[in-house]
Amino acid sequence: MALLRSFALIAAAAFLLTACSRSPVVQLYEGAKQPDSQVLTIRVPSDLEVFTINGSEVDGVNTFFNTDHKDLKVTPGRYEILAYYKRLWDLDADNHEVMKSDPALFVVDGEAGEFYRLDFERPQNVTQARALEDDFSGWVENMNSGEKTPSQASGLVLNRGFLAPITGTEVETKGATAVQPKAKAAEAVTPAPAAPAESGTANGSEGGASAGSQASYLDTLKAQWNQATQEERRQFLQWISQ
């Protein structure tokens, strides 16, 4: 276990050094880079973890960036984004906790050149953050027109165990690097009711499905680095190099 922790610390330090200079732009369409006037931009705050887009897990969406957001560049069309709140909070000088909510469904239906943003009411303290765990919602804002569309309940449950799988849904594909828009529908799609959780997948339990982001030492280190001061980062890098 000690060796595993040491490896995680070293990997995190190396990863974080390169992340500081990384652009928070994720291209989710195939082919050469297109100008913003030809694509749809979806801004996602860093406190939102994307589970799936149009039913698929997509590589690079939750990569750590040294910014407070990431911009997803996609081809124009309809996108159903399952996302949940995730952030590390300081409980006191020595204790921390990663707060996670159940996911909500954010629907973006945009044209070329449009800019949308996913957002939610930001918690101001640990108590408010805990309240989001079972009651999370937000909205999609069209940054061109200012119009806001509320998110929808997903009917999914995020387990709070070590592996933290999401139950009640099936992922169509895993590890995709591009995503295609859904066909336009006359009415908004209503998520199917969640399937009953199997034994061992209730909130707070360990085990369960392997889908979803995993809470780990690396997750904690990333979040702490993002909130650390320059002096704290310097001291950390000095320590890890010893």
N, C-alpha and C positions, 0 to 999 in steps of 0.2 A: 504493500500500500504506500509506504514511504517513497519507494522508487517511482510508483505511478504518479504521486503528487509532484515529485521533482521533475519528471518528464513533462507533466502538464504545465508547470511553471515556466520551464525553459521554452516549450512550444508557444505558450502564450506571449512571452516576452518577444520572441522572434516575430510572431504574427503581428503583434501590436505595433512594432517598429515600422513594419511595412504598411500597416493600415493607416498610419497617420497621414501619409501622402496620397492615399487612394481617393479617386473621385467617387462621390456617392451617386453615380449614375449607372444603372443596370440595364443593358440592352437585352430585351426579351423577344426580339424578332430575328429571323435569319437574314444573312446577307450583309452587305456593307452598311455602315452608319448612314442614317438619313437625317436631313435637317429637321428641326423641331416643327416646322410648318407642315411636315409630311407624316408625323407620328403623333401619338397620344401620350401625354405625360401624366403619370400618377405619382404624386408625392406621398410618401409614407413616413410618419414620424418614427424616430428611433425606438420609442417605447412600444411600438406595435410590431409584433412578430407575425409574419405571414405564414399561414399553414398551407393553404392551397390557393391556386388561381384557376378558375374554371375546372375544379376537380383534380388538378394535378399539382404535385410538389414541384417547385421550380428552383434549380440551383442558383445560388448567388443572391437571392432576394434578401436573405437574412445575414449576409456577410457584414462583419463589423466595420463601420466607417467612423472616422473621427469627426462626425458632424451630427446634428440633431435630426437628420432626415436622410432618406434615400429617394431618388427619382427613378421610377420604372418607366422605361420607354417601350411602348408596344404599338402594334398596328391599330388603326382606328377600329372601334367596335365595342362590343359588350363584354365586360369582365366581372365575374363573381368572385370576390376575394374574401376568403375566410381568414380573419386576423384576430389576435388576442393581445391584451395588455400584458407586458412583461417588463419588470424593472427591479433592480436591486435597491433596497432601502436600508439605510443605516438605522439599526435599532438603538445602539449606543456605541461607545468607542470601540468595543470589541466584538459586537454581534451584528450580523446582517441577515437579511431575508429577501429572497427573490419572490416578489408578488406576481401572480399570474391570474388572469381572468379566464372565464369560459369564452370561447370565440364568438364573434358576431360576423354577420354577412354584410359586406360592403359591395354595392353594385355600382359600377361605372359604365356608362354607355356614352362614348364620346366620339368626336370626329377629328380629323386631321388638324393639328395645330392647337387643339384644346388642352387645357391644363387643369387637372383635378387634384384635390388633396383629401386624404382620409384624416379625420381628426376626431377628438373626443374631449370630454370635460376632464382636464388634468387634475389628478388628486394633489392636494397641497401637503398632506401628511400621511403617516403610516396608516392611521385609522381609515382615512378615505380610500387609500390604496387597497386595503383589505376588503372594503365594501364593494370594490369592483369585481372581486373574485367570482361572485355569483350573480352579479347584476351589471354587466358591461354592455354599453351601447355607444354609438358615435354617429358620425354622419359623413357624407361625401359632399365636398364643396366644389362647385364649378368656379374656378378662379377667374374665368372670363366674365361670367354673368353674376357671380355671387350667390347663385341658387344653391341651397343645401337640401340634400336628400337623406333622411334618417336611415341608419343601418337596420337590418332585420335580425330577429332572433335566429340563431342557427340550429337550435335543438341539439347542440353538441356539448359534451362535457370534457373539460380538461382535467385529467387526474393530477393530483399534487404529489404523487410519489416520485421516487428518484428518476424513473424513466419518463414520467409525465406524458403518457400517450393521450391522444384524443379519441374518445369513443363515440360511436353512433354514426360513423361515416366510412366510406371506402375511398381510397385514393386511386384514381385511374392510372396514373403513371408516376414514377419516382425518378428524380434526378434529371428532369428535362431542363434544357437551357433556353428554350423558346416556348411561347404560349400563343395559341391562336384564339381570336375572339369567338364568342358564342354567336349563333345565329340570332337575329333580333326576334323577339317574341312580342305578341300583342300585349301581354300582361307580364308583370314581374314574376319571376319564378319563386315559388314558395318552397323552402327546404322541406325535405321529407322528415317525418318525425324520427327522433333518435331511437335506435334500437336499444333494448334493455341492456344494461351493462352486465357482462358476465362476471362470474366470481373472480375476484382478484383485480377488478378494474374499477372499483368504487373510488371516490375521491379519497386521496390520502394513502391509497394502497400502493404496493410495489407490483411490478409485473404488468401484464396486459399487452395490448397491441404495441408494435414497435414504431408506429407512425407518430409524427410530431417532434418538436424540438426537445432536446434532452438537457435537463438541468445538470450541470457538472462543475467541477473546479474551474474549467476553462470559461464557462459562462460567467461565473462569479468574478474571475479575474478581468474579463473584458469589461464588465459593468463597472468594477471598481476603478479600472484604468480610465474609463471615460469620465468619471467623476473626480479623479485625483487632480491635485494641483501640480504645477510644473516641478516643484521641489519634491513632492511625494513620488512623482514619476522618476526623477533623477535618482532618488534614494533606492527605489525599487530596482532600477537597472544596475546600480552599483552593487546591490546585494546579490542579484541573480548572476552577476559576472564573477563572483568570488569562487 
